């Protein structure tokens, strides 16, 4: 399954990109997203961030479900 991934703020700066397309194996079942991205990009381990799938915060991904996008978001403040 090809999934667009968007990176924002300090995460985009750290990785040197704002987006990419990742292919997940649809037979792998549940996937720990934080572990997946930190294995892929070890520099993320030093950052604080949230992960959203289809605009909802989550930590795990069912690779068999319909996914329109994944976003990695740095901390933000309202005002």
N, C-alpha and C positions, 0 to 999 in steps of 0.2 A: 504494500500500500504506500503510495507516494503522498507525503504530507508536507505542506508548507509550514516552515517554522520561522517565526519572527523574533528578533532580538532587539531590545530597547535599552536606551540609556547607557549606563556603565557596562552592561553586558555586551552590547554591540561594540563599544569601544574596545573592550578586552579581547573580543573575538575577531575584531577587524571586519565585521560584516553585520548587516541588518537583517538578512534573511537567507534561507536556503531551503532546499527540498530534501527531506530524508525519507528513505524507503524503509519501512518497518516490515518485518516478517509477520504476516497475518496469522501464522499458526503458532506464534510464541505465547499467546494468551495474555496474561497480565504482565505489565512492564512497570518497574519503578522508574519514573521519569527523571527524578533528580539523580539517581545513580547512573542512569543511561547517559545523561548529558555531562555529568562529571567524569565519567569514564572516557567519553568522547573528547571533552575539553577539560583537562585537569585544572586549568586556571580558574574554573568556576567554583572550585572548592573553597576559595578564599572570599567569595562574594556571597551576599545575602540576596535572595531572589525568590519570586513565586513563579509557579508554572500554571498557565491556563490552557485548557483544551476546550475549543469551541466557546471561548469567552467565559469559561467557568473555572475557578481555581480548583486544582486537583493535584494529587501526588502520584497517582497510578493511572495507567492507561490500559484499557482492554483493546488489544490490537485487532480484535474482531469487530469493533464498533465503528460507526461512521464518524470520521474525523475530518473537519474542514480546515482547522489550523491549530497550531500549538504556538504559544507565546511565552517567552521568558522575560519577566518583568522585574526591574530593580525596585527597592523600597521607594515609596512615594508618600508625599504629605499633602493633605488637603488644607484649604484655607479659606 
